[in-house]
Amino acid sequence: AIKGRTTVELIKRDNCSLGLTISGGTDKDGKPKVAQLKTNSIAQKADVLEIGDIILGINSIKTAGLIHERNIVFASVNDIVSNDF
């Protein structure tokens, strides 16, 4: 697998989710990661994210040190997801 860092911009549409599930957080099993990509979702159609990618930040907010619920809240109300893969 190729290792590197990239910024992925996902623009949410009104009443539409990004279509990704996040696992991890300080209260869970470690770093926040992409756990699932919903078929035909914004996240899947971007064709950049993969299951297991580490999410470093959401809208310039670093996810390191955040509990799982906080990562979910930030991802559900914001557009930009940075990841490391």
PDB file of N, CA, C and O in Angstrom:
ATOM      1  N   ALA A   1       0.836  -1.186   0.000  1.00  0.00           N
ATOM      2  CA  ALA A   1       0.000   0.000   0.000  1.00  0.00           C
ATOM      3  C   ALA A   1       0.882   1.251   0.000  1.00  0.00           C
ATOM      4  O   ALA A   1       1.942   1.287   0.624  1.00  0.00           O
ATOM      5  N   ILE A   2       0.424   2.251  -0.701  1.00  0.00           N
ATOM      6  CA  ILE A   2       1.133   3.524  -0.777  1.00  0.00           C
ATOM      7  C   ILE A   2       0.830   4.317   0.493  1.00  0.00           C
ATOM      8  O   ILE A   2      -0.326   4.422   0.903  1.00  0.00           O
ATOM      9  N   LYS A   3       1.859   4.866   1.107  1.00  0.00           N
ATOM     10  CA  LYS A   3       1.680   5.692   2.298  1.00  0.00           C
ATOM     11  C   LYS A   3       1.916   7.143   1.914  1.00  0.00           C
ATOM     12  O   LYS A   3       2.795   7.440   1.105  1.00  0.00           O
ATOM     13  N   GLY A   4       1.149   8.033   2.482  1.00  0.00           N
ATOM     14  CA  GLY A   4       1.311   9.450   2.203  1.00  0.00           C
ATOM     15  C   GLY A   4       0.246  10.241   2.918  1.00  0.00           C
ATOM     16  O   GLY A   4      -0.510   9.713   3.734  1.00  0.00           O
ATOM     17  N   ARG A   5       0.202  11.500   2.601  1.00  0.00           N
ATOM     18  CA  ARG A   5      -0.788  12.374   3.221  1.00  0.00           C
ATOM     19  C   ARG A   5      -1.437  13.181   2.121  1.00  0.00           C
ATOM     20  O   ARG A   5      -0.769  13.675   1.212  1.00  0.00           O
ATOM     21  N   THR A   6      -2.733  13.306   2.214  1.00  0.00           N
ATOM     22  CA  THR A   6      -3.456  14.100   1.234  1.00  0.00           C
ATOM     23  C   THR A   6      -4.633  14.786   1.919  1.00  0.00           C
ATOM     24  O   THR A   6      -5.069  14.366   2.991  1.00  0.00           O
ATOM     25  N   THR A   7      -5.130  15.814   1.311  1.00  0.00           N
ATOM     26  CA  THR A   7      -6.339  16.470   1.778  1.00  0.00           C
ATOM     27  C   THR A   7      -7.442  16.138   0.795  1.00  0.00           C
ATOM     28  O   THR A   7      -7.298  16.317  -0.415  1.00  0.00           O
ATOM     29  N   VAL A   8      -8.526  15.660   1.329  1.00  0.00           N
ATOM     30  CA  VAL A   8      -9.679  15.298   0.517  1.00  0.00           C
ATOM     31  C   VAL A   8     -10.795  16.272   0.856  1.00  0.00           C
ATOM     32  O   VAL A   8     -11.119  16.460   2.029  1.00  0.00           O
ATOM     33  N   GLU A   9     -11.376  16.885  -0.144  1.00  0.00           N
ATOM     34  CA  GLU A   9     -12.478  17.813   0.085  1.00  0.00           C
ATOM     35  C   GLU A   9     -13.769  17.164  -0.376  1.00  0.00           C
ATOM     36  O   GLU A   9     -13.941  16.844  -1.552  1.00  0.00           O
ATOM     37  N   LEU A  10     -14.671  16.976   0.574  1.00  0.00           N
ATOM     38  CA  LEU A  10     -15.985  16.424   0.283  1.00  0.00           C
ATOM     39  C   LEU A  10     -17.008  17.500   0.585  1.00  0.00           C
ATOM     40  O   LEU A  10     -17.096  17.968   1.720  1.00  0.00           O
ATOM     41  N   ILE A  11     -17.770  17.893  -0.395  1.00  0.00           N
ATOM     42  CA  ILE A  11     -18.773  18.945  -0.226  1.00  0.00           C
ATOM     43  C   ILE A  11     -20.133  18.298  -0.017  1.00  0.00           C
ATOM     44  O   ILE A  11     -20.646  17.592  -0.885  1.00  0.00           O
ATOM     45  N   LYS A  12     -20.706  18.556   1.161  1.00  0.00           N
ATOM     46  CA  LYS A  12     -22.018  17.996   1.469  1.00  0.00           C
ATOM     47  C   LYS A  12     -23.116  18.781   0.769  1.00  0.00           C
ATOM     48  O   LYS A  12     -23.055  20.005   0.647  1.00  0.00           O
ATOM     49  N   ARG A  13     -24.109  18.052   0.320  1.00  0.00           N
ATOM     50  CA  ARG A  13     -25.313  18.675  -0.213  1.00  0.00           C
ATOM     51  C   ARG A  13     -26.347  18.733   0.907  1.00  0.00           C
ATOM     52  O   ARG A  13     -26.301  17.936   1.844  1.00  0.00           O
ATOM     53  N   ASP A  14     -27.271  19.671   0.807  1.00  0.00           N
ATOM     54  CA  ASP A  14     -28.322  19.776   1.816  1.00  0.00           C
ATOM     55  C   ASP A  14     -29.040  18.444   1.968  1.00  0.00           C
ATOM     56  O   ASP A  14     -29.326  17.758   0.987  1.00  0.00           O
ATOM     57  N   ASN A  15     -29.323  18.093   3.208  1.00  0.00           N
ATOM     58  CA  ASN A  15     -30.050  16.863   3.543  1.00  0.00           C
ATOM     59  C   ASN A  15     -29.392  15.602   2.989  1.00  0.00           C
ATOM     60  O   ASN A  15     -30.079  14.641   2.643  1.00  0.00           O
ATOM     61  N   CYS A  16     -28.078  15.606   2.905  1.00  0.00           N
ATOM     62  CA  CYS A  16     -27.349  14.469   2.358  1.00  0.00           C
ATOM     63  C   CYS A  16     -26.107  14.230   3.215  1.00  0.00           C
ATOM     64  O   CYS A  16     -25.404  15.174   3.576  1.00  0.00           O
ATOM     65  N   SER A  17     -25.843  12.977   3.535  1.00  0.00           N
ATOM     66  CA  SER A  17     -24.645  12.677   4.324  1.00  0.00           C
ATOM     67  C   SER A  17     -23.454  12.504   3.386  1.00  0.00           C
ATOM     68  O   SER A  17     -23.612  12.380   2.171  1.00  0.00           O
ATOM     69  N   LEU A  18     -22.268  12.497   3.971  1.00  0.00           N
ATOM     70  CA  LEU A  18     -21.065  12.254   3.174  1.00  0.00           C
ATOM     71  C   LEU A  18     -20.969  10.790   2.772  1.00  0.00           C
ATOM     72  O   LEU A  18     -20.326  10.462   1.775  1.00  0.00           O
ATOM     73  N   GLY A  19     -21.597   9.915   3.531  1.00  0.00           N
ATOM     74  CA  GLY A  19     -21.608   8.503   3.185  1.00  0.00           C
ATOM     75  C   GLY A  19     -20.403   7.730   3.665  1.00  0.00           C
ATOM     76  O   GLY A  19     -19.989   6.758   3.032  1.00  0.00           O
ATOM     77  N   LEU A  20     -19.834   8.157   4.788  1.00  0.00           N
ATOM     78  CA  LEU A  20     -18.746   7.380   5.365  1.00  0.00           C
ATOM     79  C   LEU A  20     -18.996   7.176   6.841  1.00  0.00           C
ATOM     80  O   LEU A  20     -19.622   8.001   7.507  1.00  0.00           O
ATOM     81  N   THR A  21     -18.493   6.060   7.339  1.00  0.00           N
ATOM     82  CA  THR A  21     -18.588   5.742   8.752  1.00  0.00           C
ATOM     83  C   THR A  21     -17.194   5.851   9.340  1.00  0.00           C
ATOM     84  O   THR A  21     -16.222   5.371   8.756  1.00  0.00           O
ATOM     85  N   ILE A  22     -17.103   6.485  10.499  1.00  0.00           N
ATOM     86  CA  ILE A  22     -15.819   6.684  11.164  1.00  0.00           C
ATOM     87  C   ILE A  22     -15.746   5.776  12.382  1.00  0.00           C
ATOM     88  O   ILE A  22     -16.696   5.678  13.159  1.00  0.00           O
ATOM     89  N   SER A  23     -14.604   5.113  12.538  1.00  0.00           N
ATOM     90  CA  SER A  23     -14.343   4.338  13.754  1.00  0.00           C
ATOM     91  C   SER A  23     -13.175   4.992  14.473  1.00  0.00           C
ATOM     92  O   SER A  23     -12.460   5.811  13.897  1.00  0.00           O
ATOM     93  N   GLY A  24     -12.986   4.626  15.730  1.00  0.00           N
ATOM     94  CA  GLY A  24     -11.842   5.132  16.481  1.00  0.00           C
ATOM     95  C   GLY A  24     -12.130   6.408  17.234  1.00  0.00           C
ATOM     96  O   GLY A  24     -13.232   6.953  17.186  1.00  0.00           O
ATOM     97  N   GLY A  25     -11.117   6.865  17.925  1.00  0.00           N
ATOM     98  CA  GLY A  25     -11.197   8.014  18.813  1.00  0.00           C
ATOM     99  C   GLY A  25     -10.488   7.642  20.099  1.00  0.00           C
ATOM    100  O   GLY A  25     -10.187   6.471  20.332  1.00  0.00           O
ATOM    101  N   THR A  26     -10.225   8.621  20.925  1.00  0.00           N
ATOM    102  CA  THR A  26      -9.459   8.337  22.149  1.00  0.00           C
ATOM    103  C   THR A  26     -10.183   7.375  23.080  1.00  0.00           C
ATOM    104  O   THR A  26      -9.540   6.673  23.860  1.00  0.00           O
ATOM    105  N   ASP A  27     -11.509   7.331  23.012  1.00  0.00           N
ATOM    106  CA  ASP A  27     -12.273   6.429  23.871  1.00  0.00           C
ATOM    107  C   ASP A  27     -12.575   5.099  23.189  1.00  0.00           C
ATOM    108  O   ASP A  27     -13.247   4.247  23.770  1.00  0.00           O
ATOM    109  N   LYS A  28     -12.094   4.913  21.978  1.00  0.00           N
ATOM    110  CA  LYS A  28     -12.349   3.673  21.224  1.00  0.00           C
ATOM    111  C   LYS A  28     -11.033   2.973  20.938  1.00  0.00           C
ATOM    112  O   LYS A  28     -10.178   2.858  21.816  1.00  0.00           O
ATOM    113  N   ASP A  29     -10.878   2.512  19.727  1.00  0.00           N
ATOM    114  CA  ASP A  29      -9.722   1.680  19.383  1.00  0.00           C
ATOM    115  C   ASP A  29      -8.588   2.434  18.703  1.00  0.00           C
ATOM    116  O   ASP A  29      -7.878   1.855  17.881  1.00  0.00           O
ATOM    117  N   GLY A  30      -8.404   3.686  19.020  1.00  0.00           N
ATOM    118  CA  GLY A  30      -7.267   4.419  18.469  1.00  0.00           C
ATOM    119  C   GLY A  30      -7.650   5.534  17.528  1.00  0.00           C
ATOM    120  O   GLY A  30      -8.695   6.166  17.678  1.00  0.00           O
ATOM    121  N   LYS A  31      -6.784   5.767  16.549  1.00  0.00           N
ATOM    122  CA  LYS A  31      -6.950   6.890  15.616  1.00  0.00           C
ATOM    123  C   LYS A  31      -8.255   6.773  14.828  1.00  0.00           C
ATOM    124  O   LYS A  31      -8.675   5.674  14.466  1.00  0.00           O
ATOM    125  N   PRO A  32      -8.891   7.917  14.567  1.00  0.00           N
ATOM    126  CA  PRO A  32     -10.105   7.893  13.757  1.00  0.00           C
ATOM    127  C   PRO A  32      -9.790   7.426  12.338  1.00  0.00           C
ATOM    128  O   PRO A  32      -8.846   7.902  11.706  1.00  0.00           O
ATOM    129  N   LYS A  33     -10.593   6.491  11.854  1.00  0.00           N
ATOM    130  CA  LYS A  33     -10.373   5.903  10.532  1.00  0.00           C
ATOM    131  C   LYS A  33     -11.680   5.812   9.771  1.00  0.00           C
ATOM    132  O   LYS A  33     -12.763   5.837  10.355  1.00  0.00           O
ATOM    133  N   VAL A  34     -11.557   5.707   8.459  1.00  0.00           N
ATOM    134  CA  VAL A  34     -12.712   5.423   7.613  1.00  0.00           C
ATOM    135  C   VAL A  34     -13.050   3.949   7.824  1.00  0.00           C
ATOM    136  O   VAL A  34     -12.240   3.073   7.519  1.00  0.00           O
ATOM    137  N   ALA A  35     -14.245   3.678   8.346  1.00  0.00           N
ATOM    138  CA  ALA A  35     -14.658   2.302   8.619  1.00  0.00           C
ATOM    139  C   ALA A  35     -15.484   1.725   7.476  1.00  0.00           C
ATOM    140  O   ALA A  35     -15.383   0.537   7.169  1.00  0.00           O
ATOM    141  N   GLN A  36     -16.301   2.568   6.846  1.00  0.00           N
ATOM    142  CA  GLN A  36     -17.152   2.126   5.739  1.00  0.00           C
ATOM    143  C   GLN A  36     -17.383   3.277   4.777  1.00  0.00           C
ATOM    144  O   GLN A  36     -17.371   4.446   5.163  1.00  0.00           O
ATOM    145  N   LEU A  37     -17.593   2.924   3.526  1.00  0.00           N
ATOM    146  CA  LEU A  37     -17.984   3.890   2.499  1.00  0.00           C
ATOM    147  C   LEU A  37     -19.296   3.404   1.895  1.00  0.00           C
ATOM    148  O   LEU A  37     -19.361   2.305   1.345  1.00  0.00           O
ATOM    149  N   LYS A  38     -20.328   4.215   1.995  1.00  0.00           N
ATOM    150  CA  LYS A  38     -21.641   3.845   1.460  1.00  0.00           C
ATOM    151  C   LYS A  38     -21.609   3.888  -0.060  1.00  0.00           C
ATOM    152  O   LYS A  38     -21.091   4.835  -0.651  1.00  0.00           O
ATOM    153  N   THR A  39     -22.160   2.868  -0.684  1.00  0.00           N
ATOM    154  CA  THR A  39     -22.208   2.781  -2.137  1.00  0.00           C
ATOM    155  C   THR A  39     -22.897   4.009  -2.726  1.00  0.00           C
ATOM    156  O   THR A  39     -23.947   4.434  -2.245  1.00  0.00           O
ATOM    157  N   ASN A  40     -22.297   4.570  -3.768  1.00  0.00           N
ATOM    158  CA  ASN A  40     -22.804   5.740  -4.491  1.00  0.00           C
ATOM    159  C   ASN A  40     -22.877   7.010  -3.650  1.00  0.00           C
ATOM    160  O   ASN A  40     -23.590   7.946  -4.013  1.00  0.00           O
ATOM    161  N   SER A  41     -22.158   7.059  -2.541  1.00  0.00           N
ATOM    162  CA  SER A  41     -22.146   8.249  -1.696  1.00  0.00           C
ATOM    163  C   SER A  41     -21.123   9.257  -2.201  1.00  0.00           C
ATOM    164  O   SER A  41     -20.308   8.947  -3.070  1.00  0.00           O
ATOM    165  N   ILE A  42     -21.172  10.456  -1.653  1.00  0.00           N
ATOM    166  CA  ILE A  42     -20.202  11.495  -1.989  1.00  0.00           C
ATOM    167  C   ILE A  42     -18.790  10.989  -1.702  1.00  0.00           C
ATOM    168  O   ILE A  42     -17.886  11.170  -2.518  1.00  0.00           O
ATOM    169  N   ALA A  43     -18.601  10.360  -0.551  1.00  0.00           N
ATOM    170  CA  ALA A  43     -17.276   9.864  -0.163  1.00  0.00           C
ATOM    171  C   ALA A  43     -16.767   8.783  -1.121  1.00  0.00           C
ATOM    172  O   ALA A  43     -15.594   8.784  -1.492  1.00  0.00           O
ATOM    173  N   GLN A  44     -17.641   7.870  -1.518  1.00  0.00           N
ATOM    174  CA  GLN A  44     -17.215   6.806  -2.428  1.00  0.00           C
ATOM    175  C   GLN A  44     -16.957   7.349  -3.832  1.00  0.00           C
ATOM    176  O   GLN A  44     -15.980   6.963  -4.474  1.00  0.00           O
ATOM    177  N   LYS A  45     -17.808   8.222  -4.303  1.00  0.00           N
ATOM    178  CA  LYS A  45     -17.655   8.775  -5.654  1.00  0.00           C
ATOM    179  C   LYS A  45     -16.413   9.639  -5.795  1.00  0.00           C
ATOM    180  O   LYS A  45     -15.916   9.828  -6.906  1.00  0.00           O
ATOM    181  N   ALA A  46     -15.901  10.169  -4.683  1.00  0.00           N
ATOM    182  CA  ALA A  46     -14.662  10.954  -4.738  1.00  0.00           C
ATOM    183  C   ALA A  46     -13.506  10.075  -5.199  1.00  0.00           C
ATOM    184  O   ALA A  46     -12.521  10.576  -5.741  1.00  0.00           O
ATOM    185  N   ASP A  47     -13.622   8.768  -4.985  1.00  0.00           N
ATOM    186  CA  ASP A  47     -12.655   7.772  -5.445  1.00  0.00           C
ATOM    187  C   ASP A  47     -11.243   8.030  -4.922  1.00  0.00           C
ATOM    188  O   ASP A  47     -10.258   7.774  -5.614  1.00  0.00           O
ATOM    189  N   VAL A  48     -11.157   8.539  -3.690  1.00  0.00           N
ATOM    190  CA  VAL A  48      -9.863   8.812  -3.059  1.00  0.00           C
ATOM    191  C   VAL A  48      -9.758   8.094  -1.721  1.00  0.00           C
ATOM    192  O   VAL A  48      -8.700   7.566  -1.377  1.00  0.00           O
ATOM    193  N   LEU A  49     -10.842   8.073  -0.973  1.00  0.00           N
ATOM    194  CA  LEU A  49     -10.840   7.453   0.349  1.00  0.00           C
ATOM    195  C   LEU A  49     -10.918   5.941   0.251  1.00  0.00           C
ATOM    196  O   LEU A  49     -11.542   5.384  -0.652  1.00  0.00           O
ATOM    197  N   GLU A  50     -10.266   5.295   1.207  1.00  0.00           N
ATOM    198  CA  GLU A  50     -10.331   3.843   1.306  1.00  0.00           C
ATOM    199  C   GLU A  50     -10.610   3.472   2.755  1.00  0.00           C
ATOM    200  O   GLU A  50     -10.257   4.211   3.674  1.00  0.00           O
ATOM    201  N   ILE A  51     -11.238   2.339   2.949  1.00  0.00           N
ATOM    202  CA  ILE A  51     -11.470   1.847   4.304  1.00  0.00           C
ATOM    203  C   ILE A  51     -10.112   1.668   4.976  1.00  0.00           C
ATOM    204  O   ILE A  51      -9.189   1.085   4.408  1.00  0.00           O
ATOM    205  N   GLY A  52     -10.016   2.177   6.184  1.00  0.00           N
ATOM    206  CA  GLY A  52      -8.766   2.102   6.933  1.00  0.00           C
ATOM    207  C   GLY A  52      -7.954   3.383   6.898  1.00  0.00           C
ATOM    208  O   GLY A  52      -7.012   3.535   7.676  1.00  0.00           O
ATOM    209  N   ASP A  53      -8.300   4.318   6.003  1.00  0.00           N
ATOM    210  CA  ASP A  53      -7.597   5.605   5.968  1.00  0.00           C
ATOM    211  C   ASP A  53      -7.765   6.310   7.307  1.00  0.00           C
ATOM    212  O   ASP A  53      -8.858   6.332   7.874  1.00  0.00           O
ATOM    213  N   ILE A  54      -6.687   6.878   7.802  1.00  0.00           N
ATOM    214  CA  ILE A  54      -6.708   7.617   9.062  1.00  0.00           C
ATOM    215  C   ILE A  54      -7.168   9.046   8.782  1.00  0.00           C
ATOM    216  O   ILE A  54      -6.673   9.694   7.860  1.00  0.00           O
ATOM    217  N   ILE A  55      -8.108   9.526   9.574  1.00  0.00           N
ATOM    218  CA  ILE A  55      -8.629  10.878   9.419  1.00  0.00           C
ATOM    219  C   ILE A  55      -7.865  11.785  10.378  1.00  0.00           C
ATOM    220  O   ILE A  55      -7.994  11.673  11.597  1.00  0.00           O
ATOM    221  N   LEU A  56      -7.069  12.684   9.808  1.00  0.00           N
ATOM    222  CA  LEU A  56      -6.232  13.579  10.617  1.00  0.00           C
ATOM    223  C   LEU A  56      -6.966  14.821  11.073  1.00  0.00           C
ATOM    224  O   LEU A  56      -6.690  15.348  12.150  1.00  0.00           O
ATOM    225  N   GLY A  57      -7.909  15.298  10.254  1.00  0.00           N
ATOM    226  CA  GLY A  57      -8.618  16.512  10.611  1.00  0.00           C
ATOM    227  C   GLY A  57      -9.888  16.670   9.809  1.00  0.00           C
ATOM    228  O   GLY A  57     -10.061  16.081   8.742  1.00  0.00           O
ATOM    229  N   ILE A  58     -10.767  17.482  10.355  1.00  0.00           N
ATOM    230  CA  ILE A  58     -12.023  17.820   9.689  1.00  0.00           C
ATOM    231  C   ILE A  58     -12.171  19.325   9.790  1.00  0.00           C
ATOM    232  O   ILE A  58     -12.277  19.869  10.889  1.00  0.00           O
ATOM    233  N   ASN A  59     -12.180  20.001   8.655  1.00  0.00           N
ATOM    234  CA  ASN A  59     -12.255  21.470   8.608  1.00  0.00           C
ATOM    235  C   ASN A  59     -11.215  22.115   9.525  1.00  0.00           C
ATOM    236  O   ASN A  59     -11.548  22.964  10.352  1.00  0.00           O
ATOM    237  N   SER A  60      -9.981  21.714   9.374  1.00  0.00           N
ATOM    238  CA  SER A  60      -8.838  22.246  10.112  1.00  0.00           C
ATOM    239  C   SER A  60      -8.854  21.934  11.604  1.00  0.00           C
ATOM    240  O   SER A  60      -8.038  22.471  12.353  1.00  0.00           O
ATOM    241  N   ILE A  61      -9.763  21.081  12.043  1.00  0.00           N
ATOM    242  CA  ILE A  61      -9.798  20.641  13.437  1.00  0.00           C
ATOM    243  C   ILE A  61      -9.113  19.282  13.485  1.00  0.00           C
ATOM    244  O   ILE A  61      -9.577  18.327  12.861  1.00  0.00           O
ATOM    245  N   LYS A  62      -8.015  19.194  14.221  1.00  0.00           N
ATOM    246  CA  LYS A  62      -7.290  17.930  14.328  1.00  0.00           C
ATOM    247  C   LYS A  62      -8.127  16.930  15.107  1.00  0.00           C
ATOM    248  O   LYS A  62      -8.712  17.257  16.139  1.00  0.00           O
ATOM    249  N   THR A  63      -8.175  15.709  14.598  1.00  0.00           N
ATOM    250  CA  THR A  63      -8.978  14.675  15.245  1.00  0.00           C
ATOM    251  C   THR A  63      -8.204  13.942  16.341  1.00  0.00           C
ATOM    252  O   THR A  63      -8.809  13.250  17.159  1.00  0.00           O
ATOM    253  N   ALA A  64      -6.883  14.082  16.371  1.00  0.00           N
ATOM    254  CA  ALA A  64      -6.087  13.444  17.428  1.00  0.00           C
ATOM    255  C   ALA A  64      -6.538  13.982  18.781  1.00  0.00           C
ATOM    256  O   ALA A  64      -6.662  15.193  18.960  1.00  0.00           O
ATOM    257  N   GLY A  65      -6.775  13.109  19.705  1.00  0.00           N
ATOM    258  CA  GLY A  65      -7.192  13.520  21.041  1.00  0.00           C
ATOM    259  C   GLY A  65      -8.691  13.671  21.212  1.00  0.00           C
ATOM    260  O   GLY A  65      -9.159  13.933  22.320  1.00  0.00           O
ATOM    261  N   LEU A  66      -9.453  13.513  20.140  1.00  0.00           N
ATOM    262  CA  LEU A  66     -10.910  13.641  20.244  1.00  0.00           C
ATOM    263  C   LEU A  66     -11.548  12.276  20.486  1.00  0.00           C
ATOM    264  O   LEU A  66     -11.074  11.254  19.989  1.00  0.00           O
ATOM    265  N   ILE A  67     -12.632  12.281  21.260  1.00  0.00           N
ATOM    266  CA  ILE A  67     -13.372  11.042  21.450  1.00  0.00           C
ATOM    267  C   ILE A  67     -14.179  10.747  20.187  1.00  0.00           C
ATOM    268  O   ILE A  67     -14.391  11.628  19.354  1.00  0.00           O
ATOM    269  N   HIS A  68     -14.616   9.523  20.058  1.00  0.00           N
ATOM    270  CA  HIS A  68     -15.345   9.059  18.872  1.00  0.00           C
ATOM    271  C   HIS A  68     -16.534   9.958  18.529  1.00  0.00           C
ATOM    272  O   HIS A  68     -16.700  10.360  17.378  1.00  0.00           O
ATOM    273  N   GLU A  69     -17.344  10.265  19.512  1.00  0.00           N
ATOM    274  CA  GLU A  69     -18.551  11.065  19.279  1.00  0.00           C
ATOM    275  C   GLU A  69     -18.223  12.434  18.688  1.00  0.00           C
ATOM    276  O   GLU A  69     -18.949  12.913  17.817  1.00  0.00           O
ATOM    277  N   ARG A  70     -17.150  13.071  19.142  1.00  0.00           N
ATOM    278  CA  ARG A  70     -16.744  14.379  18.622  1.00  0.00           C
ATOM    279  C   ARG A  70     -16.363  14.280  17.146  1.00  0.00           C
ATOM    280  O   ARG A  70     -16.723  15.148  16.350  1.00  0.00           O
ATOM    281  N   ASN A  71     -15.641  13.233  16.785  1.00  0.00           N
ATOM    282  CA  ASN A  71     -15.279  13.038  15.381  1.00  0.00           C
ATOM    283  C   ASN A  71     -16.526  12.887  14.514  1.00  0.00           C
ATOM    284  O   ASN A  71     -16.593  13.426  13.410  1.00  0.00           O
ATOM    285  N   ILE A  72     -17.506  12.154  15.020  1.00  0.00           N
ATOM    286  CA  ILE A  72     -18.750  11.950  14.284  1.00  0.00           C
ATOM    287  C   ILE A  72     -19.487  13.276  14.112  1.00  0.00           C
ATOM    288  O   ILE A  72     -19.974  13.578  13.022  1.00  0.00           O
ATOM    289  N   VAL A  73     -19.573  14.065  15.179  1.00  0.00           N
ATOM    290  CA  VAL A  73     -20.271  15.356  15.113  1.00  0.00           C
ATOM    291  C   VAL A  73     -19.591  16.268  14.097  1.00  0.00           C
ATOM    292  O   VAL A  73     -20.268  16.869  13.263  1.00  0.00           O
ATOM    293  N   PHE A  74     -18.266  16.381  14.153  1.00  0.00           N
ATOM    294  CA  PHE A  74     -17.559  17.247  13.205  1.00  0.00           C
ATOM    295  C   PHE A  74     -17.776  16.787  11.768  1.00  0.00           C
ATOM    296  O   PHE A  74     -17.987  17.611  10.879  1.00  0.00           O
ATOM    297  N   ALA A  75     -17.727  15.493  11.537  1.00  0.00           N
ATOM    298  CA  ALA A  75     -17.893  14.969  10.181  1.00  0.00           C
ATOM    299  C   ALA A  75     -19.318  15.154   9.678  1.00  0.00           C
ATOM    300  O   ALA A  75     -19.529  15.299   8.474  1.00  0.00           O
ATOM    301  N   SER A  76     -20.294  15.152  10.569  1.00  0.00           N
ATOM    302  CA  SER A  76     -21.681  15.257  10.133  1.00  0.00           C
ATOM    303  C   SER A  76     -22.094  16.687   9.810  1.00  0.00           C
ATOM    304  O   SER A  76     -23.063  16.897   9.081  1.00  0.00           O
ATOM    305  N   VAL A  77     -21.370  17.677  10.343  1.00  0.00           N
ATOM    306  CA  VAL A  77     -21.770  19.065  10.099  1.00  0.00           C
ATOM    307  C   VAL A  77     -20.783  19.832   9.221  1.00  0.00           C
ATOM    308  O   VAL A  77     -21.034  20.991   8.889  1.00  0.00           O
ATOM    309  N   ASN A  78     -19.678  19.218   8.842  1.00  0.00           N
ATOM    310  CA  ASN A  78     -18.663  19.900   8.050  1.00  0.00           C
ATOM    311  C   ASN A  78     -18.434  19.210   6.713  1.00  0.00           C
ATOM    312  O   ASN A  78     -18.937  18.114   6.469  1.00  0.00           O
ATOM    313  N   ASP A  79     -17.668  19.869   5.858  1.00  0.00           N
ATOM    314  CA  ASP A  79     -17.462  19.382   4.508  1.00  0.00           C
ATOM    315  C   ASP A  79     -16.106  18.721   4.268  1.00  0.00           C
ATOM    316  O   ASP A  79     -16.029  17.716   3.562  1.00  0.00           O
ATOM    317  N   ILE A  80     -15.058  19.259   4.833  1.00  0.00           N
ATOM    318  CA  ILE A  80     -13.708  18.840   4.449  1.00  0.00           C
ATOM    319  C   ILE A  80     -13.167  17.782   5.401  1.00  0.00           C
ATOM    320  O   ILE A  80     -13.218  17.942   6.621  1.00  0.00           O
ATOM    321  N   VAL A  81     -12.658  16.716   4.838  1.00  0.00           N
ATOM    322  CA  VAL A  81     -12.056  15.656   5.626  1.00  0.00           C
ATOM    323  C   VAL A  81     -10.617  15.495   5.150  1.00  0.00           C
ATOM    324  O   VAL A  81     -10.380  15.280   3.961  1.00  0.00           O
ATOM    325  N   SER A  82      -9.658  15.596   6.061  1.00  0.00           N
ATOM    326  CA  SER A  82      -8.257  15.332   5.729  1.00  0.00           C
ATOM    327  C   SER A  82      -7.948  13.919   6.147  1.00  0.00           C
ATOM    328  O   SER A  82      -8.392  13.468   7.202  1.00  0.00           O
ATOM    329  N   ASN A  83      -7.191  13.216   5.331  1.00  0.00           N
ATOM    330  CA  ASN A  83      -6.873  11.856   5.734  1.00  0.00           C
ATOM    331  C   ASN A  83      -5.430  11.508   5.402  1.00  0.00           C
ATOM    332  O   ASN A  83      -4.773  12.193   4.618  1.00  0.00           O
ATOM    333  N   ASP A  84      -4.961  10.454   5.999  1.00  0.00           N
ATOM    334  CA  ASP A  84      -3.600   9.960   5.830  1.00  0.00           C
ATOM    335  C   ASP A  84      -3.721   8.513   5.399  1.00  0.00           C
ATOM    336  O   ASP A  84      -4.361   7.709   6.078  1.00  0.00           O
ATOM    337  N   PHE A  85      -3.107   8.176   4.273  1.00  0.00           N
ATOM    338  CA  PHE A  85      -3.205   6.781   3.807  1.00  0.00           C
ATOM    339  C   PHE A  85      -1.902   6.320   3.232  1.00  0.00           C
ATOM    340  O   PHE A  85      -1.792   5.177   2.790  1.00  0.00           O
TER     341      PHE A  85
END
